Amino acid sequence: MRRATMYYMAKETMSIRIDPEVREALDGVASAMDRDRTWVVNDALSTYLETYRWQIEHIQQGVREANADKFASSGEVKKVMARLRRK
C-alpha cells in the first residue's frame, strides 16, 4: 500500500548524473513494468531507504544493548553456532 499511495504524493524535482548503462537498464526495467522512469527510481529509492533505516535501527539497538552490558553468554553463543552448523 505504501508504494501505491507514494506515487500520488507531491513531488520535488531533483537532478542527478548517471552512467549511460544505468539509464539504459533503468529504462528497460521501467518498460518491462509498464511504468515510467520516475516511478521506478522513486520505488527503488524508497526500498533502499527502508532497508537502510531498518539496518540503522537494529545497529543502534545493538549499541544500546552493548552499552547496557547485555551480551550473550558463551553458552548461548555455542548453542547458536552448533544449530547453525547443523543447517
Order of alpha helices (4+ residues) and beta strands (2+ residues): alpha-alpha-alpha-alpha
